[in-house]
């Protein structure tokens, strides 16, 4: 529930003004009653000069008090909100404003946090494939660019694999799209079980999946993709009565930077390797460097 301000900012400034005048008057009255005679004596008997000096001291005291209140109740909350928005703008979308209380700044912080939550939720929904629950092509494109940048900057291994379900169009034509959707969901769930938490999986096309393996050389990645391939037909199948109809997959593997020095070329190399696997008869995994044996 959004917290409503119980004491508006305008009312606060009104109170500050009244408090300033009251403090000034009180300080002046107290100071004059206590030190008026001394001030007149120090001023050489000039009552007006003594009164002016007392008023100046009282004004300084009142200014310090009001300045402290202004810094606590206005300047500090504004600084917190500004710093929070700056960090969120730089990409820290998990950050939220932490102001407490029931004033207008707390209400503003609540509204800002709600806005950020809404934007993050909308963004996450736009990046998710509704059928499989995996990331979609839009998210995969941005993620791969980021990973390639990190691999280049820190000289790390990075390997990707593109998995394609063999004869998927025929599955839809023979069994219907409902069974085809079940195959896609089962394939996504199975592939995910074969990956580490740091690995990445997205559905980038109709029957196509992208696997990103950070800090993984090509040989290790081939082992992972071969393992996925070995268990795929035993786990993913079309069940329409008995017996079950197994489903098969092909995959293409490419590594950074040998197969491609940016995200676009890396994806193109993986797709060429996938095409090689298809041309060799499908139901297998191919590595891009196999296209050029001299460079292996």
Backbone bond lengths (Angstrom), bond angles and torsions (degrees), N, CA, C in turn:
res aa  C-N    CA-C-N  psi(-1)  N-CA   C-N-CA  omega(-1)  CA-C   N-CA-C  phi
1 X - - - 1.456 - - 1.516 109.17 -
2 X 1.338 116.00 135.26 1.455 119.95 -179.40 1.522 110.24 -72.86
3 X 1.341 116.86 130.21 1.455 121.06 -178.16 1.519 110.55 -79.72
4 X 1.302 117.31 125.06 1.450 121.34 -179.56 1.530 109.63 -87.56
5 X 1.313 117.09 138.79 1.463 119.35 179.67 1.517 110.71 -67.44
6 X 1.307 116.04 129.05 1.462 120.09 179.36 1.526 111.38 -91.96
7 X 1.313 115.73 -11.38 1.462 120.04 -177.55 1.516 105.90 -143.99
8 X 1.334 117.50 101.14 1.459 121.61 -171.66 1.518 111.32 -65.97
9 X 1.351 113.86 160.08 1.459 119.69 -179.61 1.529 110.94 -63.88
10 X 1.332 116.05 -38.88 1.458 119.64 177.26 1.511 111.79 -61.33
11 X 1.335 116.05 -42.08 1.462 119.55 178.51 1.521 110.80 -64.32
12 X 1.343 116.14 -35.33 1.466 119.44 179.10 1.526 110.91 -63.56
13 X 1.324 116.26 -44.10 1.459 118.83 179.74 1.530 111.37 -66.85
14 X 1.334 116.35 -34.02 1.464 119.04 176.08 1.522 110.19 -62.75
15 X 1.332 115.31 -45.05 1.457 120.21 178.61 1.520 110.29 -63.19
16 X 1.367 116.39 -40.06 1.452 119.42 178.54 1.533 111.13 -59.80
17 X 1.344 115.16 -42.95 1.466 119.46 -179.09 1.521 111.25 -63.84
18 X 1.341 114.93 -47.52 1.462 119.42 178.79 1.525 110.44 -61.84
19 X 1.353 115.19 -41.65 1.459 119.99 -179.61 1.520 110.89 -64.01
20 X 1.339 115.10 -38.18 1.465 118.58 179.04 1.526 111.17 -62.78
21 X 1.348 115.34 -49.10 1.467 119.71 -179.66 1.525 110.77 -62.73
22 X 1.356 115.37 -43.63 1.465 119.08 -178.90 1.520 110.97 -64.68
23 X 1.345 115.32 -43.23 1.467 119.17 179.65 1.517 110.86 -63.93
24 X 1.338 114.51 -42.24 1.453 119.09 178.78 1.532 110.84 -60.59
25 X 1.341 115.98 -46.36 1.462 119.84 179.88 1.508 112.26 -65.04
26 X 1.348 115.76 -42.72 1.463 119.78 -179.71 1.521 110.76 -64.33
27 X 1.334 115.44 -45.47 1.464 118.99 -179.46 1.526 110.61 -62.78
28 X 1.352 114.66 -39.63 1.453 118.46 179.36 1.523 111.69 -65.34
29 X 1.361 115.15 -43.53 1.470 119.28 -178.69 1.521 110.98 -65.29
30 X 1.354 115.83 -45.51 1.460 119.71 -179.25 1.518 110.37 -64.73
31 X 1.326 115.36 -44.60 1.456 119.09 -179.14 1.516 112.52 -63.65
32 X 1.329 115.45 -41.23 1.458 118.44 -178.85 1.518 112.12 -67.46
33 X 1.383 114.24 -42.04 1.473 117.38 -179.25 1.517 111.83 -66.57
34 X 1.334 116.05 -29.94 1.466 119.37 -176.69 1.522 112.54 -89.80
35 X 1.336 114.86 -38.40 1.469 117.36 -172.46 1.529 113.12 -125.50
36 X 1.355 114.94 12.00 1.465 118.34 -177.21 1.514 112.89 -56.97
37 X 1.329 116.47 -46.68 1.470 120.33 -178.50 1.517 110.76 -61.58
38 X 1.334 115.57 -43.68 1.469 119.52 179.83 1.526 111.47 -64.05
39 X 1.378 115.72 -39.98 1.458 119.23 -179.40 1.524 111.45 -64.86
40 X 1.367 115.38 -40.94 1.472 119.32 178.48 1.526 110.25 -62.95
41 X 1.346 116.63 -40.57 1.455 120.73 179.19 1.525 110.67 -64.40
42 X 1.384 115.34 -43.50 1.462 118.80 179.65 1.525 111.63 -66.37
43 X 1.354 115.22 -28.91 1.465 119.63 179.92 1.508 112.20 -84.92
44 X 1.338 117.93 8.85 1.461 121.36 177.94 1.508 112.86 72.02
45 X 1.345 115.40 29.41 1.453 119.34 178.22 1.510 114.07 86.86
46 X 1.350 116.62 2.03 1.471 120.27 179.98 1.535 108.79 -86.57
47 X 1.318 115.89 103.43 1.478 121.03 -176.58 1.525 111.39 -63.89
48 X 1.343 118.00 -40.22 1.468 121.32 -179.07 1.524 111.19 -63.95
49 X 1.302 117.36 -42.45 1.461 120.72 179.06 1.519 110.91 -64.86
50 X 1.322 116.04 -40.11 1.464 120.00 178.10 1.515 110.98 -63.59
51 X 1.348 116.21 -42.29 1.464 120.44 179.12 1.524 110.84 -64.10
52 X 1.335 117.06 -40.00 1.466 120.86 178.58 1.523 111.18 -63.68
53 X 1.304 117.51 -40.45 1.466 121.20 178.02 1.511 111.66 -63.80
54 X 1.339 115.74 -41.85 1.472 120.08 178.46 1.516 110.93 -64.21
55 X 1.347 115.97 -40.82 1.469 120.26 179.47 1.527 110.62 -64.29
56 X 1.324 117.51 -39.21 1.471 121.20 179.69 1.519 111.13 -63.42
57 X 1.336 116.34 -44.02 1.468 120.09 178.30 1.519 110.54 -62.84
58 X 1.359 115.77 -43.53 1.465 119.62 179.79 1.520 111.18 -63.30
59 X 1.337 116.49 -38.53 1.472 120.70 179.39 1.522 111.10 -64.51
60 X 1.324 116.14 -40.03 1.470 120.21 178.66 1.528 110.39 -62.60
61 X 1.315 116.52 -44.62 1.475 120.81 179.78 1.524 110.46 -62.95
62 X 1.356 115.62 -46.54 1.467 119.47 -179.83 1.529 110.69 -62.92
63 X 1.347 116.78 -39.17 1.462 120.76 179.34 1.513 112.43 -63.06
64 X 1.321 116.31 -40.53 1.464 119.93 178.18 1.520 111.52 -63.38
65 X 1.338 115.89 -41.70 1.475 120.10 -179.33 1.525 110.30 -65.30
66 X 1.328 116.76 -49.76 1.466 120.60 -178.42 1.529 110.62 -65.74
67 X 1.338 117.56 -37.91 1.463 120.45 177.85 1.515 112.00 -61.09
68 X 1.327 115.72 -40.26 1.466 120.00 178.22 1.526 110.66 -64.72
69 X 1.334 115.88 -43.20 1.460 119.67 178.41 1.526 110.94 -63.83
70 X 1.313 117.33 -42.36 1.467 121.62 179.71 1.524 110.87 -62.46
71 X 1.319 116.61 -42.50 1.461 120.81 -179.62 1.528 111.12 -63.88
72 X 1.349 116.21 -39.53 1.468 120.61 -177.19 1.522 112.46 -74.59
73 X 1.332 116.03 -43.53 1.462 120.17 -171.57 1.519 114.62 -94.66
74 X 1.308 118.97 -15.70 1.460 121.00 -176.83 1.527 111.98 -125.14
75 X 1.327 116.57 -60.11 1.453 119.86 -172.91 1.528 112.84 -63.57
76 X 1.318 117.01 -44.58 1.464 120.32 -178.70 1.528 112.30 -63.84
77 X 1.352 119.98 -48.05 1.469 119.27 176.87 1.524 113.14 -59.23
78 X 1.343 116.91 -39.74 1.465 119.89 178.79 1.523 110.21 -62.56
79 X 1.335 117.20 -41.80 1.464 121.23 179.15 1.520 111.20 -63.34
80 X 1.350 117.05 -41.66 1.468 120.92 179.61 1.526 110.52 -62.93
81 X 1.327 116.82 -45.41 1.464 120.79 179.63 1.521 111.04 -63.77
82 X 1.305 116.94 -41.68 1.459 121.34 -179.80 1.527 111.58 -64.65
83 X 1.326 117.10 -44.33 1.463 120.61 179.01 1.526 111.06 -65.55
84 X 1.326 116.75 -38.88 1.463 120.60 178.65 1.523 110.95 -62.43
85 X 1.325 117.09 -47.77 1.460 120.67 -179.85 1.521 111.12 -63.87
86 X 1.326 117.71 -36.30 1.465 120.71 179.20 1.528 110.97 -63.92
87 X 1.327 116.82 -42.55 1.471 120.55 179.62 1.525 111.40 -68.50
88 X 1.328 117.08 -38.58 1.464 120.44 178.22 1.524 109.83 -65.60
89 X 1.321 116.65 -39.95 1.468 121.10 178.23 1.524 110.89 -61.64
90 X 1.340 116.54 -33.18 1.473 120.22 178.69 1.521 112.69 -78.58
91 X 1.353 117.68 -2.02 1.462 120.17 173.95 1.509 116.20 116.61
92 X 1.337 118.15 -3.07 1.465 120.64 179.80 1.533 109.33 -83.64
93 X 1.352 116.02 72.89 1.468 120.67 -173.11 1.524 112.45 -74.98
94 X 1.322 117.99 -7.11 1.465 120.17 177.11 1.529 112.03 -86.15
95 X 1.313 116.59 -8.75 1.458 120.78 -179.13 1.524 110.43 -78.58
96 X 1.341 116.20 143.96 1.455 121.13 176.45 1.526 108.69 -134.92
97 X 1.328 115.65 150.92 1.463 120.93 178.18 1.520 109.39 -67.67
98 X 1.340 117.10 134.25 1.459 120.64 -173.88 1.512 115.28 -109.98
99 X 1.345 118.15 25.89 1.457 119.79 179.17 1.523 110.66 -67.10
100 X 1.310 116.62 143.03 1.460 121.49 178.81 1.524 108.77 -120.52
101 X 1.320 114.89 164.38 1.454 119.61 -179.78 1.509 110.90 114.72
102 X 1.353 115.85 -169.00 1.447 119.80 -176.86 1.521 112.61 -126.51
103 X 1.315 116.97 14.18 1.448 120.80 -178.31 1.518 112.21 -80.77
104 X 1.325 115.95 -176.86 1.451 121.48 -177.65 1.528 112.08 -66.60
105 X 1.319 117.37 -33.50 1.460 119.17 178.56 1.530 110.98 -68.92
106 X 1.333 117.47 -37.09 1.462 120.83 176.05 1.525 109.69 -64.48
107 X 1.334 116.90 -40.42 1.459 120.79 177.15 1.523 110.59 -64.22
108 X 1.340 116.83 -41.07 1.459 121.13 177.04 1.527 110.91 -62.80
109 X 1.333 117.31 -40.41 1.470 121.13 178.16 1.522 110.64 -63.30
110 X 1.341 117.08 -42.52 1.459 120.94 177.52 1.521 111.03 -59.47
111 X 1.325 116.31 -46.76 1.462 120.21 -179.66 1.524 111.37 -64.03
112 X 1.331 116.64 -38.70 1.454 120.48 178.70 1.525 110.72 -65.18
113 X 1.342 116.96 -43.17 1.457 120.61 178.68 1.524 111.47 -62.72
114 X 1.331 116.54 -39.76 1.463 120.37 178.16 1.528 110.60 -64.53
115 X 1.312 116.30 -39.93 1.454 120.31 178.74 1.532 110.71 -62.78
116 X 1.334 116.38 -44.08 1.466 120.55 179.35 1.523 110.63 -63.05
117 X 1.340 116.73 -44.17 1.469 120.40 178.07 1.525 111.05 -58.51
118 X 1.326 116.04 -41.92 1.460 120.39 -179.49 1.523 111.75 -64.93
119 X 1.338 115.73 -42.59 1.467 119.93 179.47 1.529 111.07 -65.29
120 X 1.332 116.33 -44.01 1.463 120.53 179.68 1.525 110.94 -62.97
121 X 1.349 116.70 -42.20 1.458 120.80 179.47 1.522 110.87 -63.75
122 X 1.327 116.36 -44.57 1.464 120.45 178.97 1.522 110.61 -61.91
123 X 1.347 115.48 -42.73 1.456 119.84 179.67 1.525 111.55 -63.65
124 X 1.337 116.57 -42.74 1.465 120.08 -178.60 1.526 110.96 -65.55
125 X 1.330 116.56 -38.20 1.467 119.60 178.11 1.515 111.33 -65.86
126 X 1.325 116.53 -35.10 1.461 120.36 179.59 1.518 111.53 -70.58
127 X 1.319 118.31 -18.81 1.467 122.64 -177.15 1.521 113.39 -99.76
128 X 1.334 117.99 0.86 1.463 121.20 -174.77 1.520 111.24 -110.44
129 X 1.322 116.00 134.53 1.462 122.00 173.30 1.526 108.76 -76.89
130 X 1.310 116.99 120.69 1.465 121.28 -172.60 1.530 112.50 -65.08
131 X 1.325 117.97 -33.16 1.460 119.99 -176.37 1.521 112.49 -72.77
132 X 1.319 117.51 -49.22 1.465 121.26 -173.54 1.534 113.64 -98.41
133 X 1.332 117.13 -18.12 1.464 119.87 -175.96 1.516 112.89 79.74
134 X 1.338 117.32 3.93 1.462 121.17 177.58 1.526 109.86 -86.09
135 X 1.332 116.07 169.34 1.452 119.73 171.76 1.523 109.29 -66.31
136 X 1.340 116.12 153.55 1.459 120.44 -179.19 1.529 111.35 -101.74
137 X 1.329 116.18 -174.20 1.460 120.96 -175.61 1.517 111.19 -61.38
138 X 1.320 117.12 -40.86 1.479 121.03 -179.55 1.525 111.19 -56.05
139 X 1.332 116.24 -48.84 1.459 120.00 -179.51 1.524 110.67 -68.94
140 X 1.342 116.36 -40.67 1.462 120.77 -178.04 1.525 111.22 -61.20
141 X 1.326 116.47 -39.67 1.466 120.50 179.94 1.530 110.99 -60.50
142 X 1.326 116.15 -47.37 1.467 120.31 -179.43 1.522 111.41 -68.38
143 X 1.334 116.28 -39.72 1.466 120.43 -179.06 1.533 110.73 -64.16
144 X 1.324 116.41 -44.78 1.462 119.51 -177.74 1.527 110.80 -64.57
145 X 1.320 117.52 -39.83 1.464 119.98 176.72 1.528 111.09 -59.32
146 X 1.330 115.90 -41.71 1.464 120.13 179.03 1.522 111.39 -64.11
147 X 1.331 116.62 -44.30 1.461 120.84 -178.60 1.523 112.23 -66.80
148 X 1.317 116.81 -37.36 1.465 119.91 176.87 1.529 109.92 -64.70
149 X 1.337 115.75 -40.61 1.459 119.66 177.27 1.517 112.31 -61.30
150 X 1.333 116.82 -42.32 1.462 120.84 178.85 1.525 111.54 -67.13
151 X 1.330 116.08 -41.21 1.463 119.89 179.59 1.523 111.01 -63.25
152 X 1.327 116.22 -39.29 1.464 119.98 179.13 1.524 111.08 -69.50
153 X 1.315 116.44 -40.79 1.468 120.30 -175.90 1.516 112.21 -69.17
154 X 1.335 116.35 -40.57 1.467 119.95 -174.65 1.532 112.78 -106.50
155 X 1.333 116.66 9.97 1.466 122.23 177.77 1.530 110.88 55.55
156 X 1.321 116.12 53.03 1.461 121.97 -178.59 1.531 110.80 -107.46
157 X 1.315 115.39 157.43 1.458 120.52 173.28 1.527 109.39 -73.51
158 X 1.308 116.27 149.12 1.466 122.76 174.56 1.517 108.36 -154.69
159 X 1.317 116.79 124.43 1.462 121.51 -179.81 1.525 108.93 -132.05
160 X 1.316 115.75 142.23 1.463 120.33 177.78 1.520 109.85 -123.66
161 X 1.317 115.23 158.71 1.450 121.19 175.23 1.519 109.88 -137.19
162 X 1.316 116.48 137.86 1.465 121.38 174.18 1.522 107.83 -109.39
163 X 1.308 115.13 120.89 1.469 122.18 -179.30 1.520 109.07 -105.42
164 X 1.322 115.88 131.97 1.462 121.27 179.87 1.524 108.82 -129.06
165 X 1.322 116.35 133.03 1.465 120.64 179.82 1.529 108.77 -77.84
166 X 1.317 116.17 125.33 1.463 121.04 -177.76 1.534 111.09 -69.12
167 X 1.340 114.90 138.25 1.469 122.57 175.07 1.534 112.61 52.59
168 X 1.323 116.61 38.60 1.467 118.74 -177.47 1.526 111.72 -67.28
169 X 1.322 116.82 -34.83 1.474 119.74 178.16 1.525 110.82 -59.68
170 X 1.325 116.29 -38.86 1.459 119.94 178.85 1.530 111.08 -67.06
171 X 1.332 116.37 -34.71 1.474 119.21 177.03 1.526 110.05 -61.11
172 X 1.323 116.47 -45.37 1.462 120.28 177.71 1.522 111.62 -63.68
173 X 1.347 116.44 -41.47 1.468 120.37 -177.17 1.532 112.16 -68.72
174 X 1.330 116.18 -38.66 1.463 120.17 -175.57 1.522 112.11 -83.29
175 X 1.332 116.04 -45.39 1.461 119.71 -172.90 1.536 113.74 -102.39
176 X 1.322 116.60 -19.32 1.460 120.08 -178.67 1.524 111.70 103.54
177 X 1.321 115.46 158.30 1.471 120.85 -175.43 1.529 112.61 -67.28
178 X 1.314 117.25 -26.07 1.473 118.66 178.22 1.520 110.71 -63.23
179 X 1.344 116.05 -42.61 1.463 119.19 177.65 1.536 110.66 -71.24
180 X 1.339 115.91 -34.57 1.457 118.88 176.50 1.515 111.92 -61.97
181 X 1.322 116.90 -40.32 1.469 120.78 177.39 1.520 111.28 -63.69
182 X 1.314 116.62 -39.12 1.467 120.06 178.19 1.523 111.29 -64.42
183 X 1.316 116.13 -37.93 1.467 120.21 177.17 1.527 110.02 -62.54
184 X 1.327 117.60 -43.83 1.462 121.23 179.52 1.527 111.44 -62.78
185 X 1.315 117.10 -43.46 1.469 120.58 179.96 1.525 110.86 -66.03
186 X 1.331 116.68 -41.28 1.470 119.69 179.23 1.523 111.11 -67.52
187 X 1.332 116.04 -38.42 1.468 120.08 178.76 1.528 110.21 -63.40
188 X 1.324 116.62 -44.87 1.464 120.62 179.65 1.522 110.86 -60.92
189 X 1.335 116.38 -45.20 1.465 120.17 -178.81 1.518 111.38 -64.74
190 X 1.344 117.04 -40.10 1.468 120.18 -179.03 1.528 111.24 -67.94
191 X 1.323 117.45 -47.94 1.469 120.32 -178.39 1.519 110.00 -58.82
192 X 1.316 115.89 -40.18 1.460 120.29 -178.32 1.521 111.62 -60.77
193 X 1.337 117.13 -35.53 1.468 119.77 -179.18 1.522 112.30 -69.10
194 X 1.322 117.71 -17.73 1.462 121.47 -176.86 1.535 113.02 -94.55
195 X 1.324 116.37 1.62 1.460 120.13 -176.07 1.522 111.49 -111.39
196 X 1.325 115.79 159.30 1.454 121.46 174.91 1.537 109.46 -78.81
197 X 1.318 115.38 167.09 1.458 119.15 177.83 1.525 111.89 -64.59
198 X 1.328 116.87 -30.16 1.461 119.71 -179.02 1.526 112.32 -80.46
199 X 1.331 117.78 -11.40 1.458 121.03 179.26 1.527 109.79 -79.48
200 X 1.301 115.05 166.58 1.468 121.25 -172.44 1.517 109.47 -129.75
201 X 1.339 115.28 138.64 1.463 120.72 179.70 1.512 109.57 -136.21
202 X 1.327 116.81 132.23 1.465 121.57 178.64 1.524 109.50 -141.30
203 X 1.322 115.17 153.54 1.458 120.56 170.87 1.518 107.07 -96.63
204 X 1.332 116.00 111.75 1.455 120.80 -173.26 1.520 113.82 -104.61
205 X 1.314 117.44 -2.46 1.458 121.17 178.68 1.514 109.93 -160.49
206 X 1.320 117.27 -172.48 1.456 120.23 -178.39 1.512 113.40 -53.52
207 X 1.333 116.95 -57.09 1.469 121.31 178.63 1.522 110.70 -122.75
208 X 1.311 116.79 26.13 1.459 122.02 -174.22 1.527 111.03 -114.38
209 X 1.322 115.40 136.84 1.462 121.70 -179.93 1.529 109.28 -126.08
210 X 1.326 115.38 143.65 1.467 121.06 176.83 1.523 109.15 -109.83
211 X 1.325 115.90 128.38 1.460 122.70 174.83 1.524 107.72 -111.94
212 X 1.334 117.04 126.68 1.464 121.84 176.77 1.520 108.03 -115.67
213 X 1.330 115.88 124.54 1.459 122.11 -177.03 1.527 109.23 -116.14
214 X 1.331 118.29 93.50 1.464 120.96 179.64 1.521 111.84 -66.53
215 X 1.332 115.66 147.28 1.461 123.00 176.90 1.531 111.92 52.29
216 X 1.337 115.33 38.88 1.463 121.28 -178.94 1.521 109.44 -129.26
217 X 1.336 119.22 119.23 1.464 121.32 177.85 1.526 110.92 -70.91
218 X 1.307 116.37 166.85 1.463 121.51 -174.84 1.526 112.86 -59.41
219 X 1.331 117.33 -42.28 1.469 119.75 -177.30 1.523 111.13 -62.11
220 X 1.337 116.89 -43.89 1.472 120.21 178.66 1.522 110.90 -66.86
221 X 1.332 116.45 -37.55 1.456 120.17 178.86 1.523 111.01 -65.39
222 X 1.315 116.87 -39.58 1.468 120.16 177.08 1.522 110.55 -60.25
223 X 1.325 117.02 -38.63 1.461 120.91 177.35 1.526 110.40 -61.33
224 X 1.332 116.76 -43.00 1.465 121.08 179.50 1.529 110.60 -63.70
225 X 1.325 116.59 -48.05 1.471 119.89 -178.75 1.525 111.63 -66.75
226 X 1.321 117.50 -35.61 1.469 120.15 176.36 1.528 110.55 -65.34
227 X 1.334 116.97 -37.59 1.459 120.44 177.73 1.531 110.81 -65.85
228 X 1.318 116.16 -42.12 1.467 119.86 176.66 1.521 110.18 -61.17
229 X 1.328 115.79 -43.43 1.465 120.34 179.99 1.529 112.06 -63.18
230 X 1.325 116.03 -41.20 1.469 120.16 -176.35 1.526 112.12 -61.39
231 X 1.326 117.44 -37.13 1.457 119.21 -177.35 1.509 114.61 -98.86
232 X 1.317 117.04 -0.36 1.466 120.27 -173.40 1.527 112.42 -63.23
233 X 1.330 116.99 -52.45 1.473 120.02 -175.31 1.527 112.08 -69.25
234 X 1.342 116.88 -19.82 1.462 119.65 178.43 1.528 111.37 -82.50
235 X 1.334 115.89 -19.03 1.464 120.81 -175.48 1.516 112.67 -108.21
236 X 1.322 116.52 -35.11 1.465 121.61 -177.56 1.530 108.51 -106.30
237 X 1.310 115.73 122.09 1.465 120.07 -177.42 1.523 109.60 -156.00
238 X 1.311 114.22 167.11 1.463 120.62 173.85 1.514 107.28 -100.26
239 X 1.304 116.36 119.33 1.461 120.56 -179.47 1.523 108.72 -107.79
240 X 1.313 113.70 101.45 1.460 120.46 177.44 1.516 107.25 -132.17
241 X 1.324 113.59 84.44 1.457 119.00 -171.26 1.508 109.35 82.29
242 X 1.308 117.26 -147.11 1.459 122.60 -178.82 1.530 107.82 -138.19
243 X 1.328 120.99 134.60 1.465 127.07 9.14 1.537 111.33 -85.93
244 X 1.335 114.67 174.80 1.463 121.01 176.68 1.528 109.38 -78.60
245 X 1.315 115.37 150.04 1.459 120.99 177.07 1.530 108.97 -105.17
246 X 1.342 117.54 110.66 1.465 119.74 -177.35 1.527 111.92 -66.95
247 X 1.320 115.37 150.95 1.460 122.17 177.84 1.526 107.78 -114.51
248 X 1.328 116.57 140.83 1.456 121.33 -176.20 1.530 110.65 -115.96
249 X 1.326 115.75 163.91 1.458 121.34 -177.64 1.517 110.98 -137.63
250 X 1.324 115.10 155.46 1.462 122.50 170.22 1.523 107.60 -123.40
251 X 1.330 116.77 156.46 1.463 119.80 -178.07 1.520 110.64 -146.85
252 X 1.319 114.92 147.51 1.456 121.97 173.86 1.516 109.73 -120.97
253 X 1.333 116.89 137.37 1.456 122.46 -175.16 1.526 110.01 -120.50
254 X 1.327 116.35 137.69 1.463 121.90 177.36 1.520 108.90 -143.47
255 X 1.338 116.16 146.88 1.466 119.99 -176.84 1.524 111.18 -124.04
256 X 1.310 114.77 153.58 1.463 122.88 177.41 1.533 108.77 -97.21
257 X 1.322 119.07 136.06 1.476 127.62 -0.13 1.520 113.69 -99.28
258 X 1.329 117.88 3.80 1.469 120.25 -173.27 1.514 111.99 -63.05
259 X 1.348 116.98 -38.74 1.463 119.96 -177.21 1.528 112.75 -93.12
260 X 1.320 117.20 -14.23 1.458 121.23 -179.22 1.517 109.87 178.31
261 X 1.325 116.30 137.82 1.463 120.27 -175.18 1.521 113.61 -98.96
262 X 1.324 117.92 2.17 1.454 121.34 172.78 1.530 107.99 -145.16
263 X 1.321 116.58 173.24 1.460 120.68 -173.74 1.528 111.79 -61.93
264 X 1.324 117.26 -42.83 1.464 120.74 -177.30 1.526 111.29 -63.56
265 X 1.335 117.02 -46.25 1.472 120.01 -179.75 1.523 111.97 -69.34
266 X 1.332 116.01 -33.27 1.462 119.34 178.21 1.527 110.36 -65.47
267 X 1.341 116.64 -43.92 1.460 120.37 177.00 1.533 110.91 -63.58
268 X 1.324 116.56 -41.49 1.467 119.98 179.59 1.526 111.06 -62.37
269 X 1.327 115.95 -38.63 1.470 119.42 179.16 1.521 111.15 -67.09
270 X 1.329 117.16 -41.72 1.467 120.35 178.33 1.523 110.67 -63.24
271 X 1.338 116.99 -37.43 1.467 119.70 178.97 1.523 111.19 -70.07
272 X 1.326 117.09 -34.17 1.464 119.64 175.45 1.520 111.09 -66.09
273 X 1.337 115.88 -38.82 1.461 119.44 177.01 1.529 110.47 -66.21
274 X 1.346 116.51 -38.65 1.468 120.33 176.31 1.526 110.29 -61.75
275 X 1.330 116.57 -42.58 1.468 120.86 177.74 1.516 110.72 -61.59
276 X 1.336 117.03 -38.11 1.459 121.09 176.43 1.526 110.63 -61.26
277 X 1.335 116.60 -44.23 1.464 120.46 178.61 1.528 110.90 -62.06
278 X 1.329 116.69 -39.48 1.466 120.57 178.86 1.533 110.48 -64.87
279 X 1.320 116.34 -43.73 1.463 119.86 -177.87 1.514 112.39 -69.22
280 X 1.301 117.00 -25.16 1.467 120.82 177.94 1.528 112.27 -79.51
281 X 1.327 116.26 -3.39 1.457 118.91 176.79 1.515 114.87 122.95
282 X 1.317 117.89 4.70 1.470 123.32 -179.69 1.535 111.23 67.70
283 X 1.329 115.53 -178.45 1.462 123.68 177.27 1.535 111.74 55.13
284 X 1.353 115.58 47.67 1.459 120.28 -179.58 1.533 109.99 -162.52
285 X 1.333 115.21 171.61 1.463 122.12 179.93 1.524 108.71 -116.40
286 X 1.331 117.01 133.88 1.460 121.52 179.51 1.529 109.75 -125.24
287 X 1.342 114.77 145.66 1.460 121.70 178.72 1.522 108.42 -104.34
288 X 1.326 117.64 139.99 1.463 121.52 -173.70 1.520 112.44 -58.85
289 X 1.321 118.21 -38.34 1.458 119.95 -176.16 1.529 111.67 -65.08
290 X 1.332 116.56 -14.41 1.465 119.65 176.37 1.521 111.18 -66.30
291 X 1.334 116.78 -18.50 1.464 120.45 178.06 1.527 111.11 -72.16
292 X 1.334 117.04 -18.65 1.458 121.88 -179.06 1.524 108.05 -139.05
293 X 1.296 116.10 86.55 1.458 121.00 -173.99 1.534 111.49 -61.63
294 X 1.312 118.79 -29.82 1.466 121.07 -178.62 1.525 112.00 -65.94
295 X 1.330 116.15 -26.44 1.459 119.54 -177.86 1.514 112.94 -91.41
296 X 1.318 117.53 -3.60 1.475 120.71 -176.09 1.514 110.35 -80.18
